Amino acid sequence: MSATSRAAYPSASIAALAIGETIVWAAFYYTFPALLTRWESAEGWGKTILTAAFAGTIMLSALLAPLAGRLIDRGYGPLLMTGATCAGALLLALSSITTSLALFVPIWLCLGAVMAGALYEPCFAVVTRALGSSARRAITGITLVAGFAGTLAFPMNHWIAEAGGWRLASQAMAALALLVAAPLLWFSTSRLESCALARAPAEDRERQTAPDPRAAAARGRLFFLLTLGFATIGASHSLVLNHLLPILESHRMSDRLAVLVAAGVGPMQVVGRLAILGFERHLSNRVVALASCVAVGLAACCLFGSQFLPLLAILFVVLHGSGYGTVSIMRPVMLRETLGEANFGATSGQMARYSTAAAALAPFAGSLLWLVGGYDLTLLVVALACVAAFAAFTSLAAQRNHPST
């Protein structure tokens, strides 16, 4: 990064956005798994219904992602992300005072709209709109910080729930989102939107709103390949992560070691992102995406082999965590690199619809595969899915009709 670009780089805005994203992820996503057992024990609500409601929340966020992207394209990113955070805080507080499962479930379903407007997809769309080709470094920094959202959510909810119950914990997370995250998001996204307006000349914006119809077929193929690659690798991660403890149990691994293996995946994602930050000048985006497919595929093989050689579980943690940790960065960066910035928010939202839906349905698909052929078959399918993702990203190299960026 040159001295001129460093001077223009909105470091304060990116730092504020990173902290805000950490809080909204902790409040609106990780609060659910952090308090799930509390709801079971304190209220007697069934785990099946609760987890089904959360799956519905994720699916709703996927359905609304394109709408959120279109709003960002029109310059409403600051209002969208700040408004969604305020609405999410209200819903979380409302969930803390209900005693009825019939009300609790719809409240959490409504949080799907909040996720569509406040989590990574809208955040990265705002950053890409503002920074263009410089967005990769900013997105990497944001994911490095926000990767600790679970580290914030689980202990905080545990300590507060131990002291005053789950309702107080929910209220504390709602207050944190409203009083800290919302102002940070407004500050950061408003400045980034100003950068976006200053960066793109008026004639470029006019050109972006009227894409060449002759390029539609080529763009559609490129979009399909990108979406296939990222949706497949995301679904593979979701399946493995949700079935990891049962897989290790079927391998007769001790509970203590299994939990240690599962806990190691998150920190290794941070390691993968740090590696991207350190070698960003030497690695192309496509090479990173291909390496992610190889790492996650080999991790599935290591997980399969851990039933014969338990030490392979350590290699699984390293490969899976570091490999998948780069995917959230590469998705918006490669989308911009391949399809350009025209209507980026809407295009990103459309991709998120399929990727998020695939990740939400993958654990159920894993259960069906387990019923048919056990976890050996499940891991084989995961490895083959990574091969399919690798093929999708490889085929992008053969495309020569990239839109100008």
Helices and strands as residue ranges (DSSP letters): H 3-8, H 11-25, I 26-30, H 31-43, H 47-73, H 77-95, H 101-118, H 120-131, G 132-134, H 135-146, H 149-164, H 166-176, I 177-181, H 182-199, H 202-208, G 213-215, H 216-250, H 255-279, H 285-305, H 312-325, H 327-339, H 344-396
